[in-house]
Amino acid sequence: MPGTATLNKGGNAQVGQVSCARTSVCVAVGTYTNKAGSGQWFTVTERNGRWGTATQVPYPTLNQASISTVWCAPGGLCAAAGTFTDSAGASDAWVRTEVKGRWQPALAVPGLAALNAVGNGAPGVSSVVCASAGNCAAGGLFNESPTTNLPVSEAFVVTQTNGTWGSAEEMPGIQTVNQGQAGTSLVTCPSAGNCFAGGYYAPVNMDFCDVTNCRWAFVVNERHGKWDNVNLPNEFIVLSALTCPATGDCVAVGQFIYGPNADTAGELLSETNDRWATPQILYSVSGASSVSCASPGYCAAGGQNVAGSAFVISQWHGTWGKAVTPAGILDRYSSITAMACPPKITLCIAGGNETPAGSIRSQPFIVSQTG
């Protein structure tokens, strides 16, 4: 990836998100480690088949600010979020957007400080995304005052409409099922006011859980600016990515946990016309970490297989094919971490990372598929 070698002095670079408006314009977002050993974010744009030079995402001018997530679309539209320390010394979360290449000032997530119990941990934003300039959504977690000595976090969402951020709200219905740690980890918005989110919750007391029943998944739709109650697939899955090519037609992917040894496999969850199908388990892979759809029923996903190499899998006419390793990618120590399939085009672009033999540093890559 052009420019990442200059930025990535500490190693461990990877592509985390790719978005394409059409075949000739794409943007990728990723992370790297600088010379001082600090994690940083970069963006890079492709035009007419040629990738530009990666540039660092700037930090906001807030006290002790950190960046937890960045999202970008072609055309200079980006959003970012993270944490900072306010004037009273308490931890809080921030959001900001970039419009036409210009970053707007960061602001504290409205209403989140009121939800979060001071002294019980920092709130955080895990995902932020925009349907269009001025119409975005974000999600994450805040901490409640525990009724026992056990920590309790809850999931929240917050929506921006016509340039104005609303107040953060607890994810509807999550408190009735969560007995421990919950949070919104993924958000996507096919159109303004119509979004889809996924996350996790613990259905049992933290004293009586293991790796499987402390990390159940939830999914939820926002329709015309109002969030539904959470939908519970009742799956031992850690959601990694989701996409909605149309309202009510979504795909979520992640890592399925099974067996007494907590083995892992890939899992594909598909929603068609607001109805969720039976999950598809991929036992040949250790987890799926990215997904994108050109249109409903025409998608691609990727991750890492059980041998430790990157894989991609395509959906055609609503049917998923076989998981394969793209040509030119290392057979070991590689993974697909981002996927983009432009609307109504039989082309997908995948990004990820690989570690060459004899090296301890990972490097980012981009591969494309047609047909």
Buried (B, 14 or more C-beta within 10 A) or exposed (E): BEBBEEBBBBBBBBBBBBBBBEBEBBBBBBBBBEEEEEEBBBBBBBEEEEBEEBEEBEBBEBEEBBBBBBBBBBBBBBBBBBBBBBEEEBBBBBBBBBBEEEBBEBEBBBBBBEBBBEEBBBBBBBBBBBBEBBBBBBBBBBBBEEEEEEEBBBBBBBBBBEEEBBEBBBBBBBBEBBBBBBBBBBBBBBEBBBBBBBBBBBBEEBEEBEEBBBBBBBBBBBBEEEBBBBBBBEBBBBBBBBBBBBBBBBBBBBBBBBEEEEEBBBBBBBBBEEEBEEBBBBEBBBBBBBBBBBEBBBBBBBBBBBEBBBBBBBBEEEEBEEBEBBEEBBEEBBBBBBBBBBEEBEBBBBBBBBBEEEEEBBBBBBBBBEE
